């Protein structure tokens, strides 16, 4: 998958992950942080999926779910280190 698709899916995944894990008022929030966590989640989960699945093109929904899970993991880790 091209890097542009990682960015597009990551943006959507970041929004979904933040909606599923809203957080407290103490943590950093905003559009930029949401986008960066989503893109990072998409890249990490995309690379993991490519390594285990042989680099085949998955469906948009499958990539979006994987990227959302990756972004949620990154939000969780960011919250642990932010405290």
QUITA-V505624 format. One record per residue. RES is the residue in one letter. NEAR is the number of other ideal C-beta (glycine too) atoms within 8 Angstrom. D_LAST is the distance of its C-alpha to the last C-alpha in whole Angstrom. Layout:
<<RES;NEAR;D_LAST> <RES;NEAR;D_LAST>>
//
This chain:
<<X;7;35> <X;5;35> <X;5;32> <X;6;33> <X;9;33> <X;14;29> <X;10;28> <X;8;30> <X;14;29> <X;17;25> <X;11;25> <X;11;26> <X;16;24> <X;16;21> <X;10;22> <X;12;23> <X;16;20> <X;14;18> <X;7;21> <X;8;20> <X;9;16> <X;5;16> <X;8;13> <X;4;12> <X;3;12> <X;4;9> <X;9;8> <X;5;11> <X;7;14> <X;6;18> <X;5;21> <X;6;20> <X;9;16> <X;13;18> <X;11;21> <X;9;19> <X;15;17> <X;19;21> <X;13;23> <X;12;21> <X;20;21> <X;18;25> <X;10;25> <X;10;24> <X;12;25> <X;14;28> <X;8;29> <X;9;28> <X;11;31> <X;10;33> <X;6;33> <X;6;34> <X;8;36> <X;5;38> <X;4;37> <X;5;39> <X;3;38> <X;8;36> <X;5;37> <X;6;35> <X;6;33> <X;8;32> <X;15;31> <X;12;29> <X;8;28> <X;14;26> <X;18;25> <X;14;23> <X;10;22> <X;14;21> <X;19;19> <X;12;17> <X;9;16> <X;12;15> <X;13;13> <X;9;11> <X;8;10> <X;10;9> <X;10;7> <X;7;6> <X;6;6> <X;8;4> <X;4;0>>
//
